[in-house]
Amino acid sequence: MQHIMLDLETWGTRAGSAIRSIGAVVFNPDKPTAPLGAEFYCNISDASCEAIGLVRDPRTVQWWSEQSEAASAALQADQVGIGEAMRRFTKWFEGVGGQYVWGHGASFDPVLLEAAYEACLLEAPWKFWDVRCCRTVLSMANRKPERQRSDVHHNALDDAKAQARAVQAAFRYGQFSAR
């Protein structure tokens, strides 16, 4: 049973928003000094999201226009269609033995990705009872994700890794169990 930290970059904050990229990393909150494991990253084409009815929120479009060049440039490389991205993520998730999926907010990353799966007529590879909230754990432990020098802010994989390291640190100093 593997824990997967998920992070999305999106064009909105609600289910049904277009997804720009998916980042994920395997981690073990019960072994807080263990290194992070296998990684997943995929950029998604805007046209493919639009074609299946996923939408852009004008406020989020404005917000993206104010972000760093590095964050925007990272989203342009090697884009694939949303359906292909969902299939790749499912294959990766199942290939690493994923069970628990963590998001930075109980109602954000997993919920938006589930809506994209539904729009693609596919099923998310996790059970609803295996969704975990990184933000809740960090709040209880009074911690924040700490970035490494190489991290790009608003890069889905870099954000997932920072969140996974923060949860591991919370488990190191707290009285938590991942099960």
Stockholm file with secondary structure:
# STOCKHOLM 1.0

chainA/1-179         MQHIMLDLETWGTRAGSAIRSIGAVVFNPDKPTAPLGAEFYCNISDASCEAIGLVRDPRTVQWWSEQSEAASAALQADQVGIGEAMRRFTKWFEGVGGQYVWGHGASFDPVLLEAAYEACLLEAPWKFWDVRCCRTVLSMANRKPERQRSDVHHNALDDAKAQARAVQAAFRYGQFSAR
#=GR chainA/1-179 SS CEEEEEEEEESCSSTTBCEEEEEEEEECTTSTTSCCCCEEEEEECHHHHHHTTCBCCHHHHHHHHTSCHHHHHHTTTTEECHHHHHHHHHHHHHHTTEEEEEESSTTSHHHHHHHHHHHTTCCCSSCGGGEEEHHHHHHHHTCCCCCCTTCCTTCHHHHHHHHHHHHHHHHHHSCCCCC
#=GC SS_cons         CEEEEEEEEESCSSTTBCEEEEEEEEECTTSTTSCCCCEEEEEECHHHHHHTTCBCCHHHHHHHHTSCHHHHHHTTTTEECHHHHHHHHHHHHHHTTEEEEEESSTTSHHHHHHHHHHHTTCCCSSCGGGEEEHHHHHHHHTCCCCCCTTCCTTCHHHHHHHHHHHHHHHHHHSCCCCC
//
